[in-house]
Amino acid sequence: MNPEPVFAALPLAAVEAMTGEDRVPGFVVHLPVAIADLDEALRFAYTLARSLAMIAGVEPAGTTVSAEDAQHLRHWVFCDRIMPDRRRCAHRADHDGPCSAPNERAPSRPG
């Protein structure tokens, strides 16, 4: 499987979630990890994001993967749909079925 990059305009709720009055300014950590295969990179990013989810300030749903020489083209690891509570859906980017809130367990993918 070699998914195409997902491009979507950010919904107003997503913009408000990132720029709202209750948002505390801070820094974003960029951690380059080189993996030769896109599917392996997506699996690694998913696992890493889920393992860090309990740390305050970590937003696993915003995880993306890009080619080293095309970092402006990003593959979403998680679904980018915004839920009513202003958080993103907890499922993988290419999930079937309805979206779910981050506190609901996302189905695992074989492999």
N, C-alpha and C positions, 0 to 999 in steps of 0.2 A: 504494500500500500504506500503510495506516495501522494499525500494530500496536497492540494493546491493551497496557497496562502489565502487566508480569509480576510477580506476587506469589508469593513462595515463602518458607517458613520456612527460615532458614539451617540447613544440616546441622551436626551436632555437629563434624564435621571442619573446617568453615569457621570456626566459633567458636574452636576450638582453634588454628587457623592464625593467627588474629588476636590471640589472647590467650595463646598458649603462652609457656613460660619463655624460649624463644630469641628472642622478639619484643623489639625495641628500641623503647622509647617515643619518640614523635616528634610531628610536626605533619602535618596534612593540608592540602594546597593546594587551594583552591576557585577555579576560574577561569571566571567566567560568560562565555559567548559566546552572543549572541542571533542565532538563525537562524529565519526565519519558517516553514519547512516541516520537519515531523518527519523525513521520509526524508532530507532534506539534513542535518539536525542529526545523525542517526545515522551517515551517511556521514562527516561531518566528524569526529565523535567517534572513529569507528573509525580513520580515517587519523591523527588526532592521537595517539591512544593507541599505535598501532603504531609511529609515528615516535619516540616517547619510551621505548619498551620497553627499550632498551639502557641506560637510566640506572638506576643502583642505587636501589632504593626506590620506583620507579614500578610500580604494579600495573595494567597495562592491562585485565586481565580484570574489574576492579571498576568499569569505566567505565559510567556511566548518563547518560541524557538525560531532562530533565523540562521541562514547560511552565513558563514564567517565573512564572505566577501559581498554579501547583500543583506546587511543588517536592517535595512529599511523595509524588507519584505519579511513579515513575521507570520508564523503559524501559531494560532492560539492552541494552548494545551487544554484549556477548559472552555466550555461554552461561554460566549461573551454576552449572552442575553441578561438583561438586568431584571432582577426579581422585584416584587412590590416593596420589599424592605431596603431597596437600593444596593443590594449585594448581587453579585453575578451568580448564575446557575452553577451548581457544583459538579455537573456532569462533564465528561470529555467533550471537546469541540465538535466531534462528529456523532454525538449520541442520537439514538432513536428514542421516540417517546417524548413525554412532556418534561419540561425543565423542573428542577427541584431546588429548594433552598439549601444553602451551604450546610445547615445542621442536619440535613437528611443524607444518608449514605449514598454516594454515587455508585452505580454498578461497576464492577471490575470488568476489564477487557481481557479476553484470553490472550495468553502469550506473554 
